[in-house]
Amino acid sequence: MSYQSSASSASVSISPIQQMVASCSGAIITSIFVTPLDVVKIRLQAQKTPFPKGKCFVYCNGLMDHICVCVNGNSRAWYKASNHFNGTVDAFIKIIRQEGIKSLWSGLPPTLVMAVPATVIYFTCYDQLCTALKARMTDHTQEAPLLAGGIARVGSATVISPLELIRTKLQSQKQSYRELTDCIRSAVEAEGWLSLWRGLGPTLLRDVPFSAMYWYNYERAKSFLCQHYNTSEPTIRISFLSGALSGSIAAIVTLPFDVVKTRRQVELGELQAKNLSCQGSTFKCMSRIVAEQGFSGLFVGFLPRLIKVAPACAIMISTYEFGKAFFATEDPTGYHSSPLQIGKRGYNLHELTKIGQLKTGKMLPGLMSLDFC
């Protein structure tokens, strides 16, 4: 059996609910690992250039962007430096000593409220779509991850977009929930229901190409490494390396769209804080960047984005794959897609071997009196 068919059967050997649990666990673990890195980065940035009143910056914990607005001319408490930091390691040490280790995860809870549902929808939809597309695209199965990744990102971003708008307004304008409800109701009455999806365009321009390239390269890298290490199922190391590599490639290629989206987010946040409307499109913003900074301006922040995206993708996908493998192994009635070696001669059993039969000790036809390895 080829690795791709084995991997495909692994995706359908667990239920969508189990896929959702695996992706939820991956989202939480990823944010726990990556958030401290971005908190320290923002603290160091605020130390060099203090944020003035009404100024916005983008904070990302590895799962989603997070707009923060400075109010009353002072920085928010969670990133306001209490002492001078001499570098990343020094910042980690001083923050833990003086503010407690919990400060490294400041701003995480509200982000998880958004990021976990988005990640669950995204990964579950991808697995289901990829399996369905591979079954229909028998001659072009390698392109299935490309299409599934793009479609899944469109779906998750569209579903979450109204919640993202609400979160941004809560952050920038510090409204009560009643005021927020009135604000949203008036916006819908004036501009229609589509006003709840304002800002979706720039998000899709960056995230859809990223997702399509990420999943295509991930599946290719995973298949190559599995063949290289002579295994039919990816280990944690294979998933981690494949995720880091594919995430790095996608991050580099889509960097111009990330630069534009970040600038538009900051501009939108600052204008909303001043109760002003935002004018201009994504491509106008891109043209303005090129006019002001040249073509290289579209690739500003290359190294920081690479350092942030690569480990986030690696941790997320390896945790997700581990979760799927765990559920596939623990399911006593499903079919195991990975090979199980029985006896000293190493017989390989794939989907045709039920885990339940092996656990109950029932003999398999044609394989009598074999010692289990």
BAGU-882430 format. One record per residue (C-alpha): x, y, z; residue number from 1. Coordinates in nm, 3 decimals, padded with zeros to 5 digits. Layout:
% residues N
u, v, w, k
X, Y, Z, NUM $
...
//
This chain:
% residues 373
u, v, w, k
00.000, 00.000, 00.000, 1 $
00.127, 00.347, -00.085, 2 $
00.172, 00.601, 00.185, 3 $
-00.089, 00.838, 00.044, 4 $
-00.360, 00.575, 00.051, 5 $
-00.255, 00.479, 00.401, 6 $
-00.270, 00.838, 00.518, 7 $
-00.604, 00.885, 00.352, 8 $
-00.754, 00.586, 00.531, 9 $
-00.616, 00.717, 00.858, 10 $
-00.817, 01.035, 00.817, 11 $
-01.144, 00.848, 00.780, 12 $
-01.073, 00.590, 01.051, 13 $
-01.174, 00.840, 01.318, 14 $
-01.496, 01.037, 01.346, 15 $
-01.530, 01.412, 01.278, 16 $
-01.583, 01.463, 01.652, 17 $
-01.247, 01.300, 01.722, 18 $
-01.087, 01.517, 01.453, 19 $
-01.236, 01.822, 01.625, 20 $
-01.095, 01.716, 01.961, 21 $
-00.752, 01.658, 01.807, 22 $
-00.749, 02.001, 01.638, 23 $
-00.876, 02.171, 01.955, 24 $
-00.593, 02.016, 02.155, 25 $
-00.345, 02.124, 01.890, 26 $
-00.472, 02.482, 01.896, 27 $
-00.441, 02.509, 02.273, 28 $
-00.094, 02.353, 02.287, 29 $
00.029, 02.572, 02.000, 30 $
-00.090, 02.890, 02.167, 31 $
00.067, 02.788, 02.497, 32 $
00.408, 02.742, 02.333, 33 $
00.404, 03.038, 02.092, 34 $
00.233, 03.313, 02.295, 35 $
00.535, 03.384, 02.524, 36 $
00.755, 03.447, 02.220, 37 $
00.522, 03.712, 02.084, 38 $
00.461, 03.872, 02.423, 39 $
00.836, 03.918, 02.467, 40 $
00.866, 04.053, 02.113, 41 $
00.599, 04.317, 02.178, 42 $
00.758, 04.413, 02.510, 43 $
01.094, 04.465, 02.342, 44 $
00.927, 04.663, 02.063, 45 $
00.742, 04.885, 02.310, 46 $
01.067, 04.949, 02.495, 47 $
01.239, 05.082, 02.183, 48 $
00.943, 05.280, 02.048, 49 $
00.667, 05.353, 02.303, 50 $
00.319, 05.338, 02.156, 51 $
00.138, 05.676, 02.168, 52 $
-00.229, 05.720, 02.246, 53 $
-00.455, 05.573, 01.980, 54 $
-00.170, 05.381, 01.821, 55 $
-00.233, 05.017, 01.732, 56 $
-00.010, 04.718, 01.692, 57 $
-00.073, 04.358, 01.593, 58 $
-00.010, 04.085, 01.848, 59 $
-00.020, 03.721, 01.732, 60 $
00.006, 03.410, 01.947, 61 $
00.065, 03.173, 01.658, 62 $
-00.301, 03.111, 01.587, 63 $
-00.453, 03.446, 01.501, 64 $
-00.387, 03.818, 01.485, 65 $
-00.479, 04.029, 01.785, 66 $
-00.526, 04.408, 01.752, 67 $
-00.425, 04.613, 02.058, 68 $
-00.488, 04.984, 02.097, 69 $
-00.300, 05.212, 02.338, 70 $
-00.537, 05.419, 02.551, 71 $
-00.486, 05.729, 02.770, 72 $
-00.143, 05.780, 02.621, 73 $
-00.004, 05.477, 02.806, 74 $
00.072, 05.124, 02.702, 75 $
-00.154, 04.845, 02.815, 76 $
-00.040, 04.689, 03.140, 77 $
00.027, 04.346, 02.993, 78 $
00.304, 04.467, 02.763, 79 $
00.427, 04.771, 02.953, 80 $
00.792, 04.712, 03.041, 81 $
00.873, 04.756, 03.409, 82 $
01.248, 04.753, 03.349, 83 $
01.492, 04.780, 03.065, 84 $
01.542, 04.455, 02.877, 85 $
01.879, 04.373, 02.725, 86 $
01.751, 04.104, 02.493, 87 $
01.507, 03.819, 02.452, 88 $
01.649, 03.594, 02.724, 89 $
01.681, 03.888, 02.965, 90 $
01.320, 03.982, 02.893, 91 $
01.200, 03.630, 02.972, 92 $
01.389, 03.625, 03.303, 93 $
01.279, 03.972, 03.420, 94 $
00.915, 03.924, 03.324, 95 $
00.899, 03.595, 03.516, 96 $
01.080, 03.734, 03.822, 97 $
00.894, 04.064, 03.852, 98 $
00.550, 03.991, 03.709, 99 $
00.512, 03.617, 03.744, 100 $
00.521, 03.347, 03.483, 101 $
00.153, 03.403, 03.397, 102 $
00.246, 03.733, 03.233, 103 $
00.401, 03.540, 02.946, 104 $
00.050, 03.429, 02.847, 105 $
-00.120, 03.767, 02.885, 106 $
-00.401, 03.820, 02.639, 107 $
-00.432, 03.448, 02.567, 108 $
-00.786, 03.369, 02.696, 109 $
-00.976, 03.611, 02.468, 110 $
-00.773, 03.492, 02.173, 111 $
-00.849, 03.126, 02.242, 112 $
-01.220, 03.203, 02.239, 113 $
-01.176, 03.293, 01.873, 114 $
-00.882, 03.078, 01.769, 115 $
-00.999, 02.739, 01.895, 116 $
-01.332, 02.736, 01.704, 117 $
-01.159, 02.866, 01.389, 118 $
-00.890, 02.600, 01.412, 119 $
-01.140, 02.321, 01.479, 120 $
-01.351, 02.420, 01.177, 121 $
-01.044, 02.460, 00.959, 122 $
-00.868, 02.130, 01.032, 123 $
-01.183, 01.919, 01.043, 124 $
-01.309, 02.062, 00.714, 125 $
-00.969, 02.006, 00.556, 126 $
-00.955, 01.638, 00.650, 127 $
-01.311, 01.573, 00.535, 128 $
-01.267, 01.765, 00.208, 129 $
-00.929, 01.611, 00.132, 130 $
-01.065, 01.259, 00.178, 131 $
-01.368, 01.334, -00.042, 132 $
-01.158, 01.498, -00.315, 133 $
-00.904, 01.214, -00.324, 134 $
-01.189, 00.967, -00.372, 135 $
-01.312, 01.163, -00.674, 136 $
-00.982, 01.290, -00.818, 137 $
-00.834, 00.947, -00.869, 138 $
-00.587, 01.069, -01.134, 139 $
-00.494, 01.391, -00.952, 140 $
-00.485, 01.299, -00.583, 141 $
-00.174, 01.513, -00.525, 142 $
-00.376, 01.828, -00.600, 143 $
-00.648, 01.738, -00.347, 144 $
-00.467, 01.897, -00.046, 145 $
-00.424, 02.218, -00.248, 146 $
-00.797, 02.253, -00.310, 147 $
-00.905, 02.123, 00.030, 148 $
-00.673, 02.362, 00.213, 149 $
-00.799, 02.667, 00.025, 150 $
-01.167, 02.575, 00.057, 151 $
-01.134, 02.492, 00.427, 152 $
-00.971, 02.828, 00.495, 153 $
-01.248, 03.014, 00.311, 154 $
-01.508, 02.831, 00.519, 155 $
-01.345, 02.886, 00.857, 156 $
-01.261, 03.252, 00.788, 157 $
-01.616, 03.323, 00.669, 158 $
-01.774, 03.165, 00.976, 159 $
-01.543, 03.341, 01.222, 160 $
-01.537, 03.684, 01.052, 161 $
-01.840, 03.831, 01.237, 162 $
-01.691, 03.724, 01.571, 163 $
-01.360, 03.881, 01.471, 164 $
-01.538, 04.210, 01.401, 165 $
-01.703, 04.199, 01.743, 166 $
-01.371, 04.123, 01.915, 167 $
-01.197, 04.409, 01.736, 168 $
-01.466, 04.658, 01.839, 169 $
-01.452, 04.542, 02.200, 170 $
-01.076, 04.595, 02.204, 171 $
-01.057, 04.926, 02.022, 172 $
-01.358, 05.110, 02.163, 173 $
-01.400, 04.945, 02.507, 174 $
-01.777, 04.923, 02.460, 175 $
-02.015, 04.743, 02.690, 176 $
-02.199, 04.444, 02.546, 177 $
-02.522, 04.646, 02.526, 178 $
-02.344, 04.927, 02.339, 179 $
-02.181, 04.673, 02.113, 180 $
-02.518, 04.513, 02.036, 181 $
-02.665, 04.853, 01.947, 182 $
-02.362, 04.933, 01.732, 183 $
-02.388, 04.607, 01.538, 184 $
-02.764, 04.644, 01.497, 185 $
-02.728, 04.995, 01.356, 186 $
-02.449, 04.880, 01.121, 187 $
-02.666, 04.596, 00.989, 188 $
-02.961, 04.830, 00.939, 189 $
-02.748, 05.086, 00.755, 190 $
-02.523, 04.861, 00.547, 191 $
-02.690, 04.520, 00.555, 192 $
-02.574, 04.185, 00.690, 193 $
-02.262, 04.193, 00.474, 194 $
-02.123, 04.461, 00.705, 195 $
-02.049, 04.182, 00.953, 196 $
-01.794, 04.043, 00.708, 197 $
-01.607, 04.369, 00.657, 198 $
-01.235, 04.301, 00.633, 199 $
-01.282, 03.944, 00.513, 200 $
-01.122, 04.020, 00.175, 201 $
-00.770, 04.102, 00.301, 202 $
-00.784, 03.801, 00.531, 203 $
-00.870, 03.564, 00.247, 204 $
-00.604, 03.713, 00.018, 205 $
-00.339, 03.613, 00.269, 206 $
-00.479, 03.301, 00.433, 207 $
-00.624, 03.111, 00.135, 208 $
-00.297, 03.101, -00.068, 209 $
-00.110, 03.025, 00.254, 210 $
-00.338, 02.733, 00.339, 211 $
-00.337, 02.590, -00.014, 212 $
00.043, 02.596, -00.035, 213 $
00.086, 02.480, 00.322, 214 $
-00.124, 02.164, 00.289, 215 $
00.010, 02.076, -00.055, 216 $
00.371, 02.103, 00.060, 217 $
00.294, 01.936, 00.392, 218 $
00.144, 01.626, 00.232, 219 $
00.432, 01.606, -00.017, 220 $
00.697, 01.649, 00.252, 221 $
00.525, 01.399, 00.481, 222 $
00.505, 01.142, 00.202, 223 $
00.872, 01.193, 00.113, 224 $
00.992, 01.162, 00.473, 225 $
00.779, 00.853, 00.535, 226 $
00.934, 00.686, 00.233, 227 $
01.281, 00.803, 00.340, 228 $
01.241, 00.653, 00.688, 229 $
01.060, 00.347, 00.550, 230 $
00.741, 00.393, 00.751, 231 $
00.380, 00.403, 00.637, 232 $
00.261, 00.636, 00.914, 233 $
00.416, 00.971, 01.012, 234 $
00.596, 00.992, 01.343, 235 $
00.587, 01.309, 01.553, 236 $
00.927, 01.403, 01.413, 237 $
00.809, 01.361, 01.053, 238 $
00.496, 01.568, 01.116, 239 $
00.697, 01.836, 01.298, 240 $
00.958, 01.868, 01.021, 241 $
00.696, 01.862, 00.745, 242 $
00.488, 02.127, 00.920, 243 $
00.786, 02.356, 00.980, 244 $
00.908, 02.325, 00.620, 245 $
00.570, 02.374, 00.455, 246 $
00.481, 02.660, 00.691, 247 $
00.809, 02.835, 00.612, 248 $
00.756, 02.811, 00.236, 249 $
00.398, 02.936, 00.257, 250 $
00.499, 03.219, 00.492, 251 $
00.769, 03.343, 00.253, 252 $
00.548, 03.332, -00.057, 253 $
00.251, 03.506, 00.109, 254 $
00.458, 03.764, 00.298, 255 $
00.344, 04.061, 00.081, 256 $
-00.020, 03.987, 00.165, 257 $
00.072, 03.955, 00.533, 258 $
00.242, 04.297, 00.526, 259 $
-00.064, 04.453, 00.363, 260 $
-00.309, 04.283, 00.600, 261 $
-00.109, 04.389, 00.906, 262 $
-00.095, 04.751, 00.792, 263 $
-00.467, 04.756, 00.714, 264 $
-00.545, 04.604, 01.053, 265 $
-00.342, 04.872, 01.228, 266 $
-00.500, 05.150, 01.022, 267 $
-00.849, 05.014, 01.083, 268 $
-00.786, 04.988, 01.456, 269 $
-00.651, 05.342, 01.482, 270 $
-00.937, 05.488, 01.278, 271 $
-01.198, 05.296, 01.475, 272 $
-01.044, 05.423, 01.798, 273 $
-01.104, 05.776, 01.665, 274 $
-01.452, 05.688, 01.530, 275 $
-01.338, 05.743, 01.170, 276 $
-01.411, 05.530, 00.867, 277 $
-01.142, 05.356, 00.666, 278 $
-01.099, 05.424, 00.295, 279 $
-00.904, 05.230, 00.035, 280 $
-00.870, 04.870, -00.073, 281 $
-00.607, 04.605, -00.019, 282 $
-00.444, 04.669, -00.356, 283 $
-00.440, 05.046, -00.297, 284 $
-00.259, 04.979, 00.029, 285 $
-00.013, 04.756, -00.157, 286 $
00.049, 05.028, -00.416, 287 $
00.106, 05.282, -00.139, 288 $
00.365, 05.058, 00.027, 289 $
00.553, 05.012, -00.301, 290 $
00.545, 05.388, -00.367, 291 $
00.675, 05.472, -00.018, 292 $
00.926, 05.193, 00.042, 293 $
00.981, 05.026, -00.292, 294 $
00.908, 04.665, -00.381, 295 $
01.116, 04.547, -00.086, 296 $
00.861, 04.708, 00.146, 297 $
00.626, 04.419, 00.072, 298 $
00.877, 04.181, 00.230, 299 $
00.940, 04.372, 00.552, 300 $
00.944, 04.146, 00.858, 301 $
01.065, 03.840, 00.669, 302 $
01.267, 03.689, 00.956, 303 $
01.019, 03.760, 01.241, 304 $
00.733, 03.607, 01.042, 305 $
00.941, 03.302, 00.958, 306 $
01.046, 03.254, 01.321, 307 $
00.684, 03.282, 01.434, 308 $
00.509, 03.078, 01.164, 309 $
00.747, 02.781, 01.134, 310 $
00.727, 02.660, 01.496, 311 $
00.355, 02.739, 01.519, 312 $
00.279, 02.527, 01.212, 313 $
00.510, 02.250, 01.329, 314 $
00.362, 02.230, 01.679, 315 $
00.003, 02.252, 01.556, 316 $
00.024, 01.982, 01.288, 317 $
00.235, 01.739, 01.493, 318 $
-00.008, 01.768, 01.785, 319 $
-00.303, 01.724, 01.551, 320 $
-00.152, 01.417, 01.385, 321 $
-00.070, 01.270, 01.725, 322 $
-00.429, 01.323, 01.837, 323 $
-00.566, 01.151, 01.528, 324 $
-00.327, 00.860, 01.571, 325 $
-00.428, 00.830, 01.936, 326 $
-00.798, 00.806, 01.852, 327 $
-00.732, 00.563, 01.567, 328 $
-00.537, 00.335, 01.801, 329 $
-00.792, 00.354, 02.082, 330 $
-01.093, 00.282, 01.860, 331 $
-01.170, -00.088, 01.921, 332 $
-01.417, -00.118, 01.632, 333 $
-01.250, 00.081, 01.359, 334 $
-00.993, -00.025, 01.106, 335 $
-00.631, 00.055, 01.176, 336 $
-00.462, 00.214, 00.874, 337 $
-00.105, 00.167, 00.996, 338 $
00.079, -00.162, 00.946, 339 $
00.088, -00.401, 01.239, 340 $
00.372, -00.648, 01.244, 341 $
00.289, -00.996, 01.373, 342 $
00.538, -01.274, 01.425, 343 $
00.907, -01.289, 01.368, 344 $
00.861, -01.275, 00.990, 345 $
00.689, -00.935, 01.019, 346 $
00.357, -00.986, 00.841, 347 $
00.201, -00.651, 00.745, 348 $
-00.169, -00.601, 00.809, 349 $
-00.332, -00.278, 00.691, 350 $
-00.701, -00.179, 00.683, 351 $
-00.818, -00.539, 00.660, 352 $
-00.714, -00.605, 01.020, 353 $
-00.955, -00.491, 01.288, 354 $
-00.799, -00.370, 01.610, 355 $
-01.081, -00.530, 01.804, 356 $
-00.992, -00.875, 01.678, 357 $
-00.631, -00.838, 01.788, 358 $
-00.720, -00.706, 02.133, 359 $
-00.958, -00.994, 02.200, 360 $
-00.695, -01.247, 02.096, 361 $
-00.897, -01.399, 01.810, 362 $
-00.697, -01.593, 01.555, 363 $
-00.670, -01.450, 01.207, 364 $
-00.726, -01.677, 00.904, 365 $
-00.401, -01.806, 00.759, 366 $
-00.187, -01.674, 01.047, 367 $
-00.211, -01.946, 01.310, 368 $
00.026, -01.990, 01.604, 369 $
00.220, -01.668, 01.552, 370 $
00.397, -01.489, 01.834, 371 $
00.303, -01.123, 01.877, 372 $
00.605, -00.892, 01.862, 373 $
//
